[in-house]
């Protein structure tokens, strides 16, 4: 048996993500769905979970009425989806929705530009990243999608001329020897974070554009509880989310807020992204590779440098986690990031760094030092921009007790019930944006980690 429980009932705009959910019989658990689009495009869908539930995340570009056939084993269900728009045909499937094929951006120049010219064009168009590589056409990432420019494919001479604009000879040689390089550069209009790497076609690099102006907590419309967190004297604050979810922007806004307090702030980053100018605070920023050899070394050293606040670019391994917890225990406010997408998964990720016989001690330490976990993602708004949505866990006495007992699953159920403490679930954050008209129903459903609950919220069954 296979059955659809939720699907769009209205026409879907082109380029708009949407979800279809359903159930299957228990003997289909752990099997992959199959999807056929217009009897031509056939794809392997997601796995049916152990409860029999399944979910398809889709995106279309071709307008018209599209026929979907969703199957498992010898059973299938049919569904028609109407799509509005006038884009080239394309459909994707999966929880990680792939972008549409690269489109062409009209640019005035056809000859190879300088790297600064490319970065400036990316900045003016509002791109988040610039992708360059030998044998590839320069591309911008605009609002989450890759867009090719009208420049020709890059040759090796042009590529290394770009490297020479931002790297010194020693850094270029280091890249040639190590085949990877992380760095940063600054222009009058923007900073860039640079990663250079080798591919089958030759060397390539991605430049992440970082605004010179640091947006405040209010500018970003971040939850007010983030200001309260900044006033804590000691403890561990974790900002989590996938790559490109705005973690660095949120961290920069919180450090900017602390800049109006008489604090000593030390940041250890790889590389430095946002550059802070001292106001009331004294801020020392250190880049791994330039100012300290390793995260662990810089973190241990900064404990002897009289800090009030420590920012760690990423909690990469158990040694860094150990030192971060120690710093939080000894009277410092510590900020760090992880590539996890929920508060519970953040705790699980930290525990996974340790052997089973060590995990109980780590849980006790985490319970005593944790202040909050702020998990975030970016969603497309109705005006074509992007904004952050959050799941926020505040370490209340109840949460602390659940962490100590290892009952992490109970924390997920507790979060939406504790809004008075500043907590919120991802669905509550999405619903708030939907009520304000910032996102569509389709965006809320496709982004939600629990689309069935989101459906009930949109129908007014729960809040």
ABEGO torsion letter per residue (X at the ends): XBBBABBBABBBBBGBBBBBBBBBBAAABGBBBBBBBGGABBBBBBBBBAAGBBBBBBBBABBEBBBBBBBBEABBBBBBBBBBEABBBBBBBEABBBBBBBBBBBBABABBBBAAAAAAAAAAAGBABBBBBBGBBBBBBBGGBBBBBABBBBBAAAAAAAAAAABBAAAAAAAAAAGBBBBBBBBAABBBBBBBBBBAAEBBBBBBBBBABBBBAAAAGBBAAAAAAAABABEBBBBBEBBGAGAAAAAAAAAAAAAABBBBBBBBBOBBBBBBBBBABBBBBBBBGAABABAAAAAAAAAAAGBABBBBABBABAAAAAAAAAAAAAGBBBBBBBBBABAAAAAAAAAAABBAAAAAAAAAAAAAABABBBBBBBBBBAAGBBBBBBBBBBBBAAAAAAAAAGBAAAAAAAAAAAAAAGBBBAAAAAAAAAAAGABBAAAAAAABABAAAAAAAAAGABX
